Amino acid sequence: MAETKLRGVIAAVATPINEDGSPDTARATKLARHLIDNGCDGLNVLGTTGEATSFSLEERKRVMDAYKSAGLPLDRMMVGTGAAAVADAVALTRYAADLGFAGALVLPPFYYKGVPDDGLVAYIDTIVKATAQKPVPLYLYHYPQQSGLHWHVALVKRLLDTFGSRIVGLKDSSGDMNYAKEAAAISKSFDVFPSTEAVLLEARTGAFAGCISATANLNADLCQLAWAKGDKAAHDAAVTIRKLFDGRPLVSGVKALLSHIHADPALARMKPPLAPFSAGDRAAVVAGYDQVRGKRVA
């Protein structure tokens, strides 16, 4: 199997929502194109920021189909295919493989807590065997604050020993840089992407494969300057934008700021159970963002 080429600045892209709660595929593909054309090396489609687990299986497939139909470069994208039911994870991962996505990002099954490693290995084993004919690269999605389960380092090593080159990397949204560094040290061919652009200058040295960030929806141009050129001023500006969301709901905040950046109120819509960003938070984040951008332009 060819080695994955996903590296650099990857946005965990938001999924716009229609008034009826269904995915707005026209706006979704327009946003994806904008990000690819303005600083993103790749995209993580239907992740946490993309509200994937709030959508049905068919809705998730519809979003994936729309990306394909729009002629977007799927070879620069990984798509979230993890699900609580292994049959759903299999169906989505197969679908990603058939469409031509560069990788599938797999959450552990997130309802039962305290499951043994053997159970998580069996979950991955089921996905690996079911996609053997079209062996799409698998990325582990480590977000224990949301899933309640850890792809801990010993388990990652076991998965790599068991499934070899099918497991190509990991997205780490835990915020634990020691964990991210330990995971990255397992193998030079194992690509680890922390979930913050704050690591980009360090990643340039080879410590990580890049970042997969929610706020890269908003600052991808700055992130790319940091990643490609080591531009510290751009990096500082990108991190300042990210910090606007400290202590605030990140997913709804990203969508609220997207609606400001693109002058499109519909981009702020949320899929239940997530709620829209508050008016006060929106005003504060918009003012902070405009200040950063104003400084860059001046």
BELGI-V164569 format. One record per helix or strand. SS is the DSSP state (2 for helix, 1 for strand). FROM is the first residue (numbers start at 0). TO is the last residue. If there is no record, write none. Layout:
ss-><SS/SS>
from-><FROM/FROM>
to-><TO/TO>
//
This chain:
ss-><1/1/1/2/1/2/2/2/1/2/1/2/1/2/2/1/2/1/2/1/2/2/2/2/2>
from-><7/16/22/24/41/51/56/73/76/85/102/116/137/143/152/166/176/190/196/209/215/231/249/264/278>
to-><11/16/22/36/44/53/68/75/79/98/106/129/141/146/165/171/183/193/202/212/228/242/260/267/296>
//
